[in-house]
Amino acid sequence: MPGDTKARIQEVARELFVRQGVQNTSLRQISERLGITKPALYYHFASREDLVRSILQPLVDDLERFVDTRPPGEARAGEARALLEDCFELMWRHREVTTMIVRELSLLGTLDLGERVFAWQRRMIALLLGPDPTPELQIRATVALGGMSDCTVEYAHLPVAQVKRAAVEAAAAALALP
């Protein structure tokens, strides 16, 4: 089943990339771990870069979909907290990919990820605070979003409910939400 093989390759590659880093993981290691030949791996992915892009793309797609499907404008307090909770859940789902990126910042150039993340953050701030927040509120929102993202990586070993509760509460406090 080609689809299953491709998904298994991505799963094993993601695991090794998170643990060892992208540059320290060879395609040979991935193929040996799967019990397939390197040519079989190349059948599904033309290069390591192609494989890395395939692992990063779902994060990009989910971030875009997240901000594109919400109505623009300032969220009311209850809506802002719900938006933070939804945002945390998105970040938690992609915590392994975020760990890959944090370990190897050169990945930010892949899929123009660095600029996309900043653009996504600006759009999230606009969703939370409206189109013209003060610089102080923008800074608070940046701390809130960045802190939640950091928590998904740093505390990935803890139960998600525990991390989510504390991270969302801290983000809400940073934004001075009731």
N, C-alpha and C positions, 0 to 999 in steps of 0.2 A: 504494500500500500504506500505509494509515493507520498501522499499527504501526511501519513503518520510518520514516515521517515523524516520528512522536512521538519515537522513539529518536534520530533525527538532530537534532531540535530540542534534546533534552536534552544531547547530545554537544557541539553547538556552544555552547549556553548555558553548560555547565560550563566549557568552554575559555575563553570570554570572561569569565565570572565570576571564574575563577582569575586571569586576566591583568589585568583591569580593575577587578574588584570588582563586586558585585551592583548597587549603587546607581549605578555609572558605566556600566552596560550597559543599553541600551534594547532593548525588544522589536523596534524597527525595525532596530537593528544585527543582531540575531539573524536576523530574517526576511530582510534583505538578504543576509547571509552565506550563507543557505540557498537564496536565489533563490525565495522564496515570499512571498506577501503577508502583511501583518499579520493580516487576517481568517483566513487559513489557519492561522496560528500560534494565534489565539484559538480556532479550532475544537478544537485539542488541549489548550490550557491557557487557562483563563478569565482568568488574570492572571499577572503576574510572580511574585507570591507563590505561586501554584499551581505554576508551573514550578519555583521554588526548592524548594518542599516535595517535589516529585517527585524532585529530585536528592538531597535530604537523606535521604529515607525509606529507601533501601537501606542506608545507614549505620546508621540506627536499627534496622532489622530485623536486620541482621547482628550488631550488638552484642548485641541481646536474645537472638538465637538462640545466639550464642557462649557466653554465661553460662548460659542455660537448659538447654543440652544437656550440661553437665558435672556430674558428681556433686559435691554439696557436701562441704566438709571440706578439711582441710589436704593439699596435694599433697606427696608425697615429693620428694626432691631431683631425681631424674630426671624425674618427672612435672611438677615446677614449671618446669624448664628447657623441657620440651616445651610446656607451657602458654604460657610466654613466647614461644617460637618461633611457635606458632599465633597468639598475640595480635599479634605483629609482622606476620605475613602479613596478618591482617585489617586492621591499620592501614595497611599498604602499599597494599592494594587500594583503600582509601578516602583516599589521601593528597591527591588533588585536592580532595575535599570538605572535608577537614581544612584545607587551604590556604584555601579559600573562607571557612571559619569564622574562622580566625585573622586573615585580612585584614579581616573584617567581623564583629566580635563581636556585633553586633546580631542576627545569624542565630541566636544561642543561644536567643533567644526563640521561634524557629520550631519547631513541634512540641515545645515545652517541652524543647528540646535540652540546655540548660544543666543542668537538674536530672537529666535522663536520663543524661547523661555522668557526673555525680557518682555517681548510683546504680549505674551500670555499674561504675565504678571501685571502689566499696565492695564490690560482689559479686565482682569480680576479686580483690580483696585477700583476701576470705574464701576464695575458691577456692585461692589461693596459700598462705595462712597459717592457715586454719581460722577458727572463729567468734570467738575471743577473742584476737587478737594484741595484743601490747603496743603502746603508742603509738609507740615507737621503730621497731618492725617495720612498723607502718602507714605511718609517714613514709618508711621505706626503700622500701616497695612503691609509694607514691605517686610517689617520685622515679624508680623503675624504670619504671613504666608511662608516666608523663609524659615521661620522657627518650626512651623508645622512640618514642612518638608524635611528639615534636619531631624526631627523626632522620628520620622518614619524610617530613617536609615540608622540612627544611633540606638534606637530602642526597638528594633525589629524583633529582638529576641523575647520581648514581653508580650503579653496578651493584647491584641488589637484594641479591645474595649478600654483597657487601662490607659494605653497610649493616647487613644482618640480623646477620651474624656479630658485628660490633663492638657493635651496639645490644643484642643479647641477652646478650652477654658482660658488658657494663656493667650491664645490669639484674640479671643473676645476681650480679654482684659487690655491687651495692647491697643485694641481699637476703642476702648472705653465703652463697650456694649453693656447694656444692663443685664 
